[in-house]
């Protein structure tokens, strides 16, 4: 498989950027421990990371194609013919799972926001009571502590709504792209063929 390289350059063919992955066998692309039918298998973690990273390197609207380079003896196998279906199925499932996480994050944010506001209101009310009891140092410390505690309680919902959902939303866009990406299988020389040609 291609190395993880921040400076990698993707070849362009007819205006389409190619994400090329060189394999010795089709099964190399998938998790060997997954007993699912071929088109439902999980991708190998390194392969998934590379593919997602490659799409992330390029603008989302840019036309892309996923090209698998296989030895000639692997080209005609059933697995090679099912690569497109397997890729689209895997990233379609990943998209659905990420969307569920995003919906859960917003639901958690709404609940956290309601709890945070209630706690902040309680803290501010108690702070006002503490301040009415006098201007002593202890009262000031308690009052400021309550105010800080109230705003700290707002950190979680504010984080969700301001920052937490962006990475998942971006990942949804990447998975949407991969769920529809054109997939092509092309031959490359196997080690045996390469040695034969060299001889």
Residue pairs with C-beta under 8 A, 6 or more apart in sequence:
1 21
1 22
1 23
1 28
1 46
1 47
1 50
2 8
2 20
2 21
2 22
2 50
4 49
4 50
4 53
8 54
8 57
10 17
10 18
10 19
10 20
10 54
10 57
10 58
11 17
11 18
11 20
12 18
13 65
15 63
16 63
16 64
16 65
16 182
17 58
17 62
17 63
17 64
17 65
18 64
18 65
18 67
19 51
19 54
19 55
19 64
19 65
19 66
19 67
20 67
20 68
20 69
21 29
21 47
21 50
21 51
21 66
21 67
21 68
21 69
22 69
22 188
23 29
23 68
23 69
23 70
23 74
24 70
24 71
24 74
24 190
24 191
25 70
25 71
25 74
26 68
26 70
26 74
26 77
26 79
26 80
26 83
27 79
28 44
29 43
29 44
29 47
29 68
29 83
30 38
30 41
30 42
30 43
30 44
30 47
30 86
31 41
31 42
31 43
31 44
31 45
32 44
34 41
34 42
36 42
38 78
38 79
38 82
38 86
39 82
39 85
39 86
39 89
40 86
40 89
41 86
41 90
42 90
43 51
43 87
43 90
48 90
51 66
51 178
52 174
52 178
55 64
55 174
55 177
55 178
55 181
56 174
58 64
60 173
60 174
60 177
64 177
64 181
64 182
65 181
65 182
65 183
65 184
66 87
66 178
66 181
66 182
66 183
66 184
67 183
67 184
67 185
67 186
68 80
68 83
68 183
68 184
68 185
68 186
69 186
69 187
69 188
70 80
70 185
70 186
70 187
70 188
71 187
71 188
71 189
71 190
71 193
72 187
72 189
72 190
72 193
73 190
74 80
75 185
75 187
80 185
81 185
83 183
83 185
84 182
84 183
87 178
87 181
87 183
88 178
88 179
88 180
88 181
88 183
91 175
91 178
91 179
92 175
92 179
94 175
94 178
95 172
95 175
95 176
95 179
98 168
98 171
98 172
98 175
99 172
101 168
102 165
102 168
102 169
102 172
105 160
105 164
105 165
105 168
106 160
106 165
108 160
109 157
109 160
109 161
109 164
109 165
110 157
112 156
112 157
112 160
113 154
113 157
113 161
115 153
116 153
116 154
116 156
116 157
117 154
119 149
119 150
119 153
120 150
120 151
120 153
120 154
121 150
122 150
123 146
123 147
123 149
123 150
123 153
124 146
124 147
124 150
126 146
127 142
127 143
127 144
127 146
127 147
127 150
130 139
130 142
130 143
130 146
131 139
131 143
133 139
189 197
